[in-house]
Structure formats: structure tokens, C-alpha cells
Amino acid sequence: VGIDFFTKKMEKNENFSFVKYGDGELLCMIGRKGKNSIDDHPYSEKLGKLLEESFVNLFRFHDDVYLADWTDNLTNTRDSYISINGLNPKFAEYECFLTLEENIKNNKLLNFYKLLKRSKRKKIFIGPKKLAKVQEMLNVDKFIDVPIVDAFSEYDRIKSQLFDYGVNDDNVYILCCSMMSCLICSDLKEMNSKITLLDVGSGFDPIFSQKTRPKQPTSANCFNYFREILPDGYVFNKTSDAVNSINKMCSSF
């Protein structure tokens, strides 16, 4: 399933969960040392075990959770976890919520986020400060800040803040916190299964920060595509960020 399917779910106010176990999560689960190549989030034995537990819990006990699917040499590793644990996950397009050049060729992604912005359901965004403007873009009710690198280092604090705020029926959670997103999704579903979870990953990076993936659009293209729902001052902020980056580069010479 893809963006059309999830848009209909949002239109009907039906709960669903979209989670991503990509190569970083799987490498951590099988005990790889080091860190993931994109976010510099370190692997650890503790994180790996919690990822394994979350994987089983999400797809064994909840029938409205969709696993982001992709083509990679680690799909065999993922499928072995599925087989060993007797799971039967539902799959979704891995890139359907990402801001990519391909996804801004039509209005499907924009329409989904417009629906989300207009929704009266309580929305909680879990991500780094560099993406704080997502609050205005989607009319978010609660923002929980996470470290840009090694979000898992503050896992207990973040989980505590979420629980203290209340995991209520029909809450919508938007997550941009690397591998820890999977753990938070599992924790929240265990607290209340009647919620919606969106593991967006790097989806907002090219809009409010810098490009972190090769297929992401430029800031100008992001503005042209999302202008209806972007917060006031978006262009000014992006220009200011660019000037600051140039000044930092010049000062290093």
C-alpha cells in the first residue's frame, strides 16, 4: 500500500501505523559494531535487543501496523526475523511519506499533509530542534525534542515525556528520531493501540534543514511544493541558514 491508501485512512479518521526497519535497524539487530551511515547514530547491544523486541511486538500484536518495504540485500535478514517469529506483517511503500523529487511530481504527498494539518486530532511531533518548524507546518500540539545524533541516549526521558503527556485515543505521533522511532512506536502501541504512528524519518530534512538523501529536492522546490502549508518566514529562515553556512565555511579558511 502507499500514500493513496493512507490518505483514505486519514480522511476517515482511521488509525494506522507506518514504521521503518531499514538497513541501520537491521544491522544493529544482528550485532553490527559502529554506527549507521546516514545519521551517525551508534549501534549498541541494548538498542539491538530493544529493536528486536519492538519488531516482534508491533507485528505480532497489532493488525494496523504497516512495515515499510524496500529492495536491498538486507531484506533476507528482515525476512528471517519474520519467519523465525512466525510473523505476517502488512507492507507499505518505503518512500511514500518522504519528500523526494519523485514524490513532488504530483499533489499526493501535499494532500496527505494538508489533511494532517487540518485534523483536529491531537498531534505530537518527536524530532530534533532543527525540525521544530514542523509544529507550525502541521499544527502540532506537542513537540518533544530529541538529540540529532544518538537520540537513543535520551530514550528514557523521551518516553517519560510522551507518557506524561498522555497516550490518548486517536493521538497522531509523527516521528523523526532515527532508529529509536521503532522503539517509541512499540512503546506507544503497547500503551494504547487506538493511535496513529508515522515514522517519517528524513521526510522533513530538505524542507527545514539540509538535504540528507540523494533523491531529495532543493529548498526552492520544497517551497514551491509545500507553500500552502509552510509556516510564515520559511524563505527568510532558509536564506538565513544558507548565509550562516557560507560564513562558517569562509571563516575556516
Protein Blocks (a to p, Z undefined) as FASTA:
>chain_A
ZZklmmmmmmnopacddddddfklmmmmnopahidfklopacdfklmmmmmmmmmmmmmm
pckbccdddddfklmmmmmmmmmnopacddddfklmpccfklmmbmklmmmmmmmmmpmb
dcdddddfklmmmmmmnopabdcdddfbhkllmmmmmmmmmmmnopaehiacdddehjml
mmmmmmmmmmomcbcdddekjmmmmmmmccfbfkbccfklmmmmmmmmgcehklmmmmmm
mmmmmmmmmmmZZ
